[in-house]
């Protein structure tokens, strides 16, 4: 039976999410199809060469164990250790620079700069958002007026307009296939999610970023906001360890996702 090392942090506390419940649910199903062991990335080194695949899941922000994470990535890439997700992503996996790049490439993203000399590239507004380039989980996020911006140390920070959006919506992919979408009808309650019936246009919006990122094996989550004008704009592309909100899904959607995940994991080793 195929051996999987499943990396997670069952003790990480995230606002509105229970990582341990999600990972215990997922691994309880996976153990019927794989030999599976769980540990934190900090402790994975001695086990990595004894498994067929490493699944990188709900570990919390890697900024909390940055040195160990960088060593882990170096080991799996230099030793050709198979991982899911594979470590070739251009989005959150390596920081927030991609939002700047996608802004300049005219993708439908929240317009973003990292230098106040370019503030003319942003729409004029009453409030702006700043966040660290290497941030996650809204750590370091602040709302500022324009005058406050010019008084702030913005080294290694992203600057965005504070968008007055209708709601946030997330699209969840296994490899390049859209599995489901969830949204927060109340924008002040980000993690109170409901099923979202996406249109073909919505699907094409999300697929555009999946195609850009070019990850063949992995789970990705495209987070977007719906503006007052009805436009979808990318908030972030989570391509490292996206929380799935899997326990919030209806039974059929959850079962379909798990079946597709099992197939995807088996296919990695079948193709190698």
C-alpha positions as CSV (number, residue, x, y, z in Angstrom):
1,X,0.0,0.0,0.0
2,X,1.2,3.5,-0.9
3,X,2.8,5.3,2.1
4,X,1.9,9.0,2.8
5,X,3.5,11.4,5.3
6,X,0.7,13.9,6.1
7,X,2.1,17.2,7.4
8,X,-0.1,19.3,9.6
9,X,-0.2,21.2,12.9
10,X,-3.2,19.8,14.9
11,X,-2.6,22.4,17.6
12,X,-2.6,25.5,15.4
13,X,-5.4,27.9,16.4
14,X,-6.9,29.9,13.5
15,X,-9.8,32.3,13.8
16,X,-13.0,30.7,12.5
17,X,-11.3,27.5,11.5
18,X,-10.5,24.2,13.2
19,X,-7.5,22.8,11.4
20,X,-7.4,19.6,13.6
21,X,-11.0,18.7,12.8
22,X,-10.5,19.0,9.1
23,X,-7.2,17.1,9.0
24,X,-8.5,14.3,11.3
25,X,-11.6,14.0,9.0
26,X,-9.4,13.8,5.8
27,X,-6.9,11.4,7.2
28,X,-9.6,9.1,8.6
29,X,-10.8,8.6,5.1
30,X,-7.3,8.4,3.5
31,X,-6.2,5.7,5.9
32,X,-8.6,3.3,4.2
33,X,-6.6,3.7,1.0
34,X,-3.0,4.5,2.1
35,X,-0.6,3.8,4.9
36,X,-0.6,7.3,6.5
37,X,1.4,9.0,9.3
38,X,0.9,12.5,10.6
39,X,3.6,14.9,11.9
40,X,4.6,18.6,11.9
41,X,7.0,19.8,9.1
42,X,9.4,20.6,11.9
43,X,9.7,16.9,12.6
44,X,9.4,15.4,9.1
45,X,13.1,15.1,8.1
46,X,13.7,11.5,9.5
47,X,10.6,10.2,7.8
48,X,10.7,11.8,4.3
49,X,12.7,9.1,2.6
50,X,10.5,6.3,3.9
51,X,7.3,7.3,2.2
52,X,6.0,7.4,-1.4
53,X,4.4,10.9,-1.0
54,X,4.3,13.9,1.3
55,X,1.1,15.7,1.6
56,X,1.5,19.3,2.9
57,X,-1.7,20.4,4.6
58,X,-2.9,22.6,7.5
59,X,0.4,23.7,9.1
60,X,-0.6,27.3,9.8
61,X,1.6,30.2,8.4
62,X,5.0,28.9,7.6
63,X,6.4,32.2,8.9
64,X,6.0,30.5,12.3
65,X,8.7,28.0,11.4
66,X,10.4,29.7,8.5
67,X,13.9,28.2,8.9
68,X,12.5,24.6,9.1
69,X,10.2,25.3,6.2
70,X,13.0,26.5,3.9
71,X,15.1,23.5,4.8
72,X,12.1,21.2,4.1
73,X,11.5,22.7,0.7
74,X,15.2,22.5,-0.2
75,X,15.3,18.8,0.8
76,X,12.2,17.7,-1.2
77,X,13.2,19.7,-4.3
78,X,16.8,18.6,-4.3
79,X,16.0,15.0,-3.5
80,X,13.0,14.7,-5.9
81,X,10.7,13.7,-3.1
82,X,7.1,13.7,-4.4
83,X,4.9,16.2,-2.7
84,X,1.3,17.3,-2.8
85,X,1.2,20.2,-3.3
86,X,4.3,20.2,-5.5
87,X,6.6,23.0,-4.7
88,X,6.6,24.9,-8.0
89,X,3.9,27.5,-7.2
90,X,4.3,31.2,-8.0
91,X,1.6,32.4,-5.6
92,X,1.3,32.3,-1.7
93,X,3.8,29.5,-1.7
94,X,6.6,32.0,-2.1
95,X,5.0,35.2,-0.7
96,X,2.8,38.0,-2.1
97,X,5.0,39.3,-4.9
98,X,2.6,37.6,-7.4
99,X,-0.1,40.1,-6.6
100,X,2.2,43.0,-7.7
101,X,3.1,41.0,-10.8
102,X,-0.5,40.2,-11.7
103,X,-1.4,43.9,-11.2
104,X,1.2,44.9,-13.8
105,X,0.1,42.1,-16.1
106,X,-3.5,43.5,-16.0
107,X,-5.1,40.4,-14.4
108,X,-8.4,41.0,-12.5
109,X,-6.8,41.4,-9.1
110,X,-7.2,44.0,-6.4
111,X,-4.7,46.6,-7.6
112,X,-1.5,46.5,-5.5
113,X,1.7,48.4,-5.2
114,X,4.7,48.3,-2.8
115,X,6.0,51.8,-3.3
116,X,4.1,55.0,-2.6
117,X,5.8,56.5,-5.7
118,X,3.3,54.4,-7.7
119,X,0.2,55.4,-5.7
120,X,-1.3,56.8,-8.9
121,X,-1.7,53.2,-10.1
122,X,-4.4,52.8,-7.3
123,X,-7.8,54.3,-7.4
124,X,-8.2,57.3,-5.1
125,X,-10.1,56.2,-1.9
126,X,-10.6,57.1,1.7
127,X,-8.9,54.1,3.1
128,X,-6.1,51.8,2.1
129,X,-5.0,48.3,3.2
130,X,-1.4,47.4,4.0
131,X,-0.2,43.8,4.6
132,X,3.2,42.1,4.8
133,X,4.6,40.6,1.6
134,X,5.3,37.4,3.5
135,X,2.1,37.5,5.6
136,X,-0.7,35.0,6.1
137,X,-3.9,34.8,8.1
138,X,-4.3,38.6,8.0
139,X,-1.3,38.9,10.3
140,X,0.0,42.5,10.1
141,X,-3.0,43.8,8.1
142,X,-3.9,47.4,8.8
143,X,-6.4,50.0,7.4
144,X,-5.0,53.5,6.9
145,X,-5.9,56.8,5.4
146,X,-3.8,58.3,2.6
147,X,-2.1,60.7,5.1
148,X,-1.4,57.8,7.5
149,X,0.2,55.9,4.6
150,X,2.8,58.5,4.1
151,X,3.7,58.4,7.8
152,X,4.1,54.7,7.9
153,X,7.2,52.5,7.4
154,X,6.1,50.4,4.4
155,X,9.2,48.4,3.8
156,X,8.2,44.9,2.6
157,X,4.6,45.9,2.6
158,X,1.8,45.7,0.0
159,X,-0.5,48.6,-0.4
160,X,-4.1,48.2,-1.8
161,X,-7.3,50.2,-1.9
162,X,-9.8,49.2,0.7
163,X,-12.4,47.7,-1.6
164,X,-16.1,48.1,-0.6
165,X,-17.1,44.6,-1.9
166,X,-20.4,42.7,-1.8
167,X,-19.0,39.4,-0.6
168,X,-15.9,37.2,-0.7
169,X,-16.0,33.9,-2.6
170,X,-13.5,31.0,-2.8
171,X,-13.0,28.4,-5.5
172,X,-11.4,25.1,-4.6
173,X,-9.4,23.1,-7.1
174,X,-7.8,19.7,-7.1
175,X,-5.1,19.9,-9.8
176,X,-6.8,21.9,-12.5
177,X,-10.4,20.8,-11.8
178,X,-12.8,23.1,-9.9
179,X,-14.4,21.0,-7.2
180,X,-16.7,23.5,-5.4
181,X,-17.1,27.1,-4.3
182,X,-18.1,28.7,-1.0
183,X,-18.9,32.3,-0.1
184,X,-19.5,34.5,2.9
185,X,-22.8,36.3,2.4
186,X,-21.9,38.5,5.4
187,X,-18.6,40.1,4.6
188,X,-17.9,40.7,8.3
189,X,-18.0,37.0,9.0
190,X,-15.3,35.7,6.6
191,X,-15.5,32.0,7.8
192,X,-19.3,31.6,8.0
193,X,-19.5,30.0,4.6
194,X,-22.3,28.7,2.3
195,X,-22.4,26.9,-1.0
196,X,-21.8,29.2,-3.9
197,X,-23.5,28.4,-7.3
198,X,-20.8,29.6,-9.7
199,X,-21.5,30.7,-13.2
200,X,-19.4,29.8,-16.3
201,X,-17.9,33.3,-16.1
202,X,-17.0,32.8,-12.5
203,X,-15.4,29.4,-13.3
204,X,-13.4,30.9,-16.1
205,X,-12.2,33.7,-13.8
206,X,-10.8,31.2,-11.3
207,X,-9.4,28.9,-13.9
208,X,-7.4,31.8,-15.3
209,X,-5.3,31.9,-12.1
210,X,-4.9,28.2,-11.9
211,X,-3.6,28.1,-15.5
212,X,-1.2,31.0,-14.7
213,X,0.2,29.2,-11.6
214,X,0.8,25.9,-13.5
215,X,0.7,23.4,-10.6
216,X,0.0,19.9,-11.9
217,X,-0.4,18.2,-8.5
218,X,-2.0,20.0,-5.6
219,X,-5.0,21.7,-4.0
220,X,-5.4,25.4,-4.7
221,X,-7.9,28.0,-3.5
222,X,-8.7,31.1,-5.5
223,X,-10.0,33.8,-3.1
224,X,-11.9,36.7,-4.7
225,X,-14.3,39.5,-3.9
226,X,-17.3,40.7,-5.8
227,X,-17.2,44.4,-6.2
228,X,-20.3,46.7,-6.1
229,X,-20.0,46.8,-9.9
230,X,-20.4,43.0,-10.1
231,X,-16.7,42.3,-11.0
232,X,-14.7,39.5,-9.4
233,X,-11.2,40.5,-8.3
234,X,-8.5,38.2,-6.9
235,X,-7.7,38.6,-3.2
236,X,-5.2,35.8,-3.1
237,X,-4.2,32.5,-4.6
238,X,-3.5,30.0,-1.8
239,X,-1.3,27.3,-3.4
240,X,0.5,25.9,-0.4
241,X,-1.9,24.7,2.3
242,X,-5.4,26.1,1.7
243,X,-8.0,25.4,4.3
244,X,-10.8,23.5,2.7
245,X,-13.8,24.2,5.0
246,X,-14.6,20.5,4.1
247,X,-16.8,20.0,7.1
248,X,-19.0,22.8,6.0
249,X,-19.9,21.0,2.7
250,X,-22.9,19.0,1.9
251,X,-22.4,15.3,2.0
252,X,-22.3,14.7,-1.7
253,X,-19.8,17.5,-2.4
254,X,-17.6,16.4,0.4
255,X,-17.7,12.7,-0.8
256,X,-16.9,13.8,-4.4
257,X,-14.0,15.9,-3.2
258,X,-12.5,13.1,-1.1
259,X,-12.9,10.6,-4.0
260,X,-11.2,12.9,-6.4
261,X,-8.4,13.6,-3.9
262,X,-7.8,9.9,-3.4
263,X,-7.6,9.4,-7.2
264,X,-5.2,12.4,-7.5
265,X,-2.9,11.0,-4.8
266,X,-2.8,7.6,-6.4
267,X,-2.1,9.0,-9.8
268,X,1.0,10.7,-8.7
269,X,2.8,7.4,-7.9
270,X,1.2,5.6,-10.8
271,X,2.7,8.1,-13.2
272,X,6.2,7.9,-11.6
